Amino acid sequence: MNPTGPRRVAVVAAAVVVLLALAACSAADQPHRKPNPSKPVASHASRPVPTATPTATVAGFDKHAQSIDDPASTWVVVNKPRPLNPVTFTPASLVYPEVTYVNHQPMRPEVGEALVAMFHAGKTEAGLDFSVQSAYRSFESQVNVYNDDAARNGAAYADTDTARPGHSEHQTGLAVDISAVPAKCSLDACFAHTPQGEWLAANAWRFGFLLRYPADKVSVTGFAFEPWHFRYIGVPLATQLKATGTTTLEEFFGVPGGTEYH
């Protein structure tokens, strides 16, 4: 039976009161959020569209697809207890991609292609410019770099930030040291807090690069924090590391690392 007349009005009014009370309780249960005036909210249409996306899925990843011992492999793991074999290894092919250089040093073709794409994305997505501080260094060049560091600072200090010849990722042609343009905090830990350093830390994996020496993994990698040093490992492996939250090659592949040379 439907209520009519005054009785119906009373029922409707009571229902409205109940609904208003429920709405008030629901609002009280939500966290109070204030807009951050220093971080304006952009519309969805204004957000940059990535120019590169991962090409591999975690489910299809093969951990044994490449060698971690062959210096020609993009997955090679070289560190203090794991020298290159042979120690005088030279990449079969080296190129100079169309990027800005500080020291005009080449890199392997696959690294150059990925680097150009990454620098382009940094420019189009965030308005940032980059340069290559260092790239490939031969065994002989690494002898000079290490000896100069040891002469200036002592061998003990040099071993914290410069690889000995035959133990350097730069010798593989897969590592690049990246600087900001205009230059700021080049080859310094403060590079991590520059717009370029922050963008690279968040996006380099999309292009197959790994920030090789994280601040919290010195005991694993054997080297001090280097937010400018990026190692090319390819998009599939970089995607897998990102998905699993793994930040070093030593931990992912379960191989020796650490601060001591063997």
Secondary structure as the mmCIF struct_conf table of DSSP 4:
data_model
#
loop_
_struct_conf.conf_type_id
_struct_conf.id
_struct_conf.beg_label_comp_id
_struct_conf.beg_label_asym_id
_struct_conf.beg_label_seq_id
_struct_conf.end_label_comp_id
_struct_conf.end_label_asym_id
_struct_conf.end_label_seq_id
HELX_RH_AL_P HELX_RH_AL_P1 GLY A 5 ASP A 29
BEND BEND1 GLN A 30 GLN A 30
HELX_LH_PP_P HELX_LH_PP_P1 PRO A 31 HIS A 32
TURN_TY1_P TURN_TY1_P1 PRO A 37 SER A 38
BEND BEND2 LYS A 39 LYS A 39
HELX_LH_PP_P HELX_LH_PP_P2 PRO A 40 SER A 43
HELX_RH_3T_P HELX_RH_3T_P1 HIS A 44 SER A 46
BEND BEND3 ARG A 47 ARG A 47
HELX_LH_PP_P HELX_LH_PP_P3 PRO A 48 PRO A 50
BEND BEND4 THR A 51 THR A 51
BEND BEND5 VAL A 58 VAL A 58
TURN_TY1_P TURN_TY1_P2 ALA A 59 GLY A 60
TURN_TY1_P TURN_TY1_P3 LYS A 63 HIS A 64
BEND BEND6 ALA A 65 GLN A 66
BEND BEND7 ILE A 68 ASP A 69
TURN_TY1_P TURN_TY1_P4 PRO A 71 ALA A 72
BEND BEND8 SER A 73 SER A 73
TURN_TY1_P TURN_TY1_P5 THR A 74 TRP A 75
BEND BEND9 ASN A 79 ARG A 82
BEND BEND10 ASN A 85 PRO A 86
TURN_TY1_P TURN_TY1_P6 VAL A 87 THR A 88
BEND BEND11 ALA A 92 ALA A 92
STRN STRN1 VAL A 95 VAL A 95
BEND BEND12 GLU A 98 VAL A 99
STRN STRN2 TYR A 101 TYR A 101
BEND BEND13 VAL A 102 ASN A 103
STRN STRN3 MET A 107 MET A 107
HELX_RH_AL_P HELX_RH_AL_P2 PRO A 109 ALA A 126
STRN STRN4 ASP A 129 SER A 134
HELX_RH_AL_P HELX_RH_AL_P3 PHE A 139 ASN A 153
HELX_RH_AL_P HELX_RH_AL_P4 ALA A 155 ASP A 161
BEND BEND14 THR A 162 THR A 162
HELX_LH_PP_P HELX_LH_PP_P4 ALA A 163 ARG A 164
TURN_TY1_P TURN_TY1_P7 PRO A 165 GLY A 166
BEND BEND15 HIS A 167 HIS A 167
HELX_RH_3T_P HELX_RH_3T_P2 GLU A 169 THR A 172
TURN_TY1_P TURN_TY1_P8 GLY A 173 GLY A 173
STRN STRN5 ALA A 175 VAL A 181
BEND BEND16 PRO A 182 PRO A 182
BEND BEND17 CYS A 185 CYS A 185
TURN_TY1_P TURN_TY1_P9 SER A 186 LEU A 187
BEND BEND18 ASP A 188 ASP A 188
HELX_RH_3T_P HELX_RH_3T_P3 ALA A 189 HIS A 193
BEND BEND19 THR A 194 THR A 194
HELX_RH_AL_P HELX_RH_AL_P5 PRO A 195 ASN A 203
HELX_RH_3T_P HELX_RH_3T_P4 ALA A 204 PHE A 207
TURN_TY1_P TURN_TY1_P10 GLY A 208 GLY A 208
STRN STRN6 PHE A 209 LEU A 211
BEND BEND20 TYR A 213 TYR A 213
HELX_RH_3T_P HELX_RH_3T_P5 ALA A 215 LYS A 217
HELX_RH_AL_P HELX_RH_AL_P6 VAL A 218 THR A 221
BEND BEND21 GLY A 222 PHE A 223
TURN_TY1_P TURN_TY1_P11 PRO A 227 TRP A 228
STRN STRN7 HIS A 229 TYR A 232
HELX_RH_AL_P HELX_RH_AL_P7 VAL A 235 THR A 244
TURN_TY1_P TURN_TY1_P12 GLY A 245 GLY A 245
HELX_RH_AL_P HELX_RH_AL_P8 LEU A 249 PHE A 253
TURN_TY1_P TURN_TY1_P13 GLY A 254 GLY A 254
BEND BEND22 GLY A 258 THR A 259
#
